[in-house]
Amino acid sequence: MPRISPAGGMPAQRGPWRGGPQIDLDLESAELLWATVEDLRTAGARIAKEPTDMSWGQRFAIVVDPDGYRIGLKAPSSSS
């Protein structure tokens, strides 16, 4: 469990922790999601989940920022 700083209740440690937050970004199309993942991969980002069509009608991917935080990318799947 992360230590909580006295100022504002934010985690005192830098980087992710088990059960920590993930930000999700909605993109306009599955094609834009693929292009974004490829651009991030080229820039050296770690891809935690490759773009995948999910059963609820979205394409979803997860990338990891330089501090280790997870960022979800989602868009309507190309079959929707």
C-alpha positions in Angstrom: 0.0 0.0 0.0 1.4 3.4 -0.9 2.3 5.9 1.8 0.0 8.9 1.8 1.6 12.3 2.0 0.2 14.7 4.7 -0.4 17.4 2.0 -3.6 16.6 0.2 -3.7 12.9 0.4 -1.7 12.2 -2.7 0.7 9.2 -2.8 4.1 10.1 -1.5 5.8 7.6 -3.8 6.4 8.2 -7.5 5.0 5.8 -10.0 2.2 3.3 -10.0 1.1 1.0 -7.3 -1.1 -2.1 -7.2 -4.7 -1.0 -7.7 -3.6 2.5 -8.6 -5.2 4.8 -11.1 -5.4 4.3 -14.9 -6.5 7.1 -17.1 -8.6 6.1 -20.2 -8.7 8.2 -23.3 -11.5 8.0 -25.9 -10.3 8.2 -29.5 -12.5 8.8 -32.5 -11.8 5.6 -34.5 -10.1 2.2 -34.3 -7.7 3.4 -37.1 -6.7 6.4 -35.0 -6.1 4.1 -32.0 -3.8 1.8 -34.1 -1.9 4.8 -35.4 -1.5 6.2 -31.9 -0.2 3.0 -30.5 2.3 2.6 -33.4 3.5 6.3 -32.9 3.9 5.6 -29.2 5.7 2.3 -29.9 8.1 4.1 -32.3 8.8 6.7 -29.6 9.8 3.9 -27.2 6.6 3.5 -25.1 5.9 0.1 -23.5 2.6 -1.4 -24.8 1.0 -3.4 -22.0 -2.0 -4.5 -24.1 -2.0 -4.6 -27.9 -5.1 -3.1 -29.5 -7.9 -5.7 -29.1 -11.6 -5.7 -30.2 -13.6 -6.2 -27.0 -17.0 -7.9 -26.7 -18.7 -4.6 -25.7 -17.9 -3.0 -29.1 -14.7 -1.1 -28.4 -11.1 -1.5 -29.5 -8.9 -1.2 -26.4 -5.2 -0.9 -25.8 -3.0 0.0 -22.8 0.3 1.9 -22.9 2.6 2.7 -20.0 4.0 6.2 -19.5 7.7 6.9 -18.5 6.7 6.8 -14.8 5.0 3.5 -15.2 1.4 4.7 -15.1 -1.1 2.8 -17.4 -3.0 4.8 -20.0 -6.0 3.1 -21.6 -6.8 4.0 -25.2 -10.3 3.1 -26.5 -12.3 3.7 -29.6 -15.3 2.1 -31.3 -14.2 -1.2 -32.9 -14.0 -1.2 -36.7 -16.9 -3.6 -36.8 -19.3 -1.3 -34.9 
